[in-house]
Amino acid sequence: MNSSKPMINVALPKGRLGEKVYDLFETAGYPCEGIKEDSRKLIFENPQAGIRYFWVKPSDVAIYVERGAADIGVAGKDILLEYQPDIYELLDLNMGKCRMAVAGPKNFRDNTGRTLRVATKFSNIALDYYTSRCREIDIIKLQGSIEIAPILGLSDVIVDIVETGTTLYENNLEVLETIVPISARLISNKVSFKFKNREIESLVKKIRKNIKE
Amino acid sequence: MKLNKNINLKQEDINILNLRHLYEQYGFVHYKMNKFEEYDLYVTNKDFLAGGSIITFTDTNGKLLALKPDVTLSIVKNFQDCPDTVQKVYYNENIYRTSKSTNTYKEIMQMGLECMGDLDIYHISEVLILAAKSLAALTDSYILDISHMGILQGFLQEVKLSPKNEDKFLTLLREKNSHGIHALFDSLRLPEEYRETAITLATTYGSMTNVLKTLRSISLNETMDQAIEELETICDVLTMQGFTSIYLDFSIVNDMSYYNGVLFRGYINGIPTGVLSGGQYDVLMDKMGKKSGAIGFAIYMDLIEDYDTSLEGYDVDILLLYQKTAAPDKLFEAVQDLTAAGYTVQAQRQIPKKLRYRKLMKFEGGTLKEAYEHEFQ
């Protein structure tokens, strides 16, 4: 570890959102050369700005931060709700906006006489939502292509992230209920927040100024 | 306590000895307990254990027993009220809990202390000082964060949230999630003053003097006033003792049906989760039929061991190589000469592949000689 100035380790989610997040960090005064060039390199650092970025799978960001391999990171609220990592959620970055929703066939009527079958990647969120409404459900955990489940009769409805609704529309599905709005959040490891407090608080302050409403 | 200086102790042993010495200096008595406890004790206080299942088994007489998932409950159970005095104990025990990450049972080594009885500010301050001193004994770079449940209790009395919303608020508070608190309070149409106080509680973090200044300005009622006053007195004692790594953080929250008063967490630089956890739990005492108050803390020694990097040293000081023909009694004498000089020794006929040794020697013709690796390759 650099003793003169502590480096902040930032886990960025690979992909379009991650690049937008990096732009936000760059305008806030934490640039890093070569990070957006197309290469296989995963770690980039700028010692002058005291920052080290690395690209990780979006759903892994919370794990890197919770375990302290990254001091801070950017993760979607969906991941935070699903895995409930023990971290600080410092900022709503107001980007990557979408919503967690229940979707099903158009004109879907919930038959309350039997257990509702729900296909989803987000089993904890689905379970929490339906438990809070005292509705008994059967969770069918899938890893992708959730939309196909109600079409093939695997499930009655799905719980998934909806951005524009185009995929749903093209598959004759529609949003039935919104569970919670989702956006990207700046998260911090609880112990890093204490030992690198000055650096992290000043970063948060600078980023906050640059968040678009 | 006298130690033979020649003994090569492992860092984890040194840590335990240092802590034992520290607690005994302040009059804490060692408390040894059974690995088993009646299951009933834990069922009636399930929330205190913060979830997780318990390993149970049936004793030969048909009683249901459990491998203890917690130390505090057993100590409280055996405590007897006696007015105007306190009982001070420390322990070093293994407990059994489910690990959050693997969802399997795990053995966890805990060291800690409890001070039970007619508590006053002195005792509370002493326990906090011992928490800080424990961390200082384990590392050069530590932080002790202190909170006071009275402040939060006072705030909640004023705001009157429904149990469900209170839960939501406490989760947001633990996450220092100011935008979430903002949204929650706005959706409940609560006055702006409450919202801002809540955000201040979540985000304020810093040295005792700085935070206390902020605190005085946000107090809403007498409960908060009292808690702030108590915290001020305690902080005065800590400041007088010259502790600089102690901070105030009100995002530390624990179950209010067990805890009241000060609550604290300790962190060591390089370990990504807290290593020390403690607080005042008069409410638990009351639930278990005791009239006294109590405060204590526990240190997760296995975490410290897991992240210990000092293991990268040597296994032995001297690797002594001998030939098959060497006389065993003479060889043993040679080994004993070396141990008497304070070295750790391993005698072998070949150099073992993964052994890390400081110095290589050989036993040849009845005498000890220096040796070099290339001679044996």
Interface residues (C-beta under 8 A of the other chain):
Chain A: E66 R67 G68 A69 D86 I87 Y88 E89 L90 L91 D92 N189 K190 V191 S192 F193 K194 F195 N197
Chain B: S141 I143 D145 E175 K176 N177 S178 H179 G180 Y205 G206 Y247 S251 Y267 N269 I271 P272 T273 G274
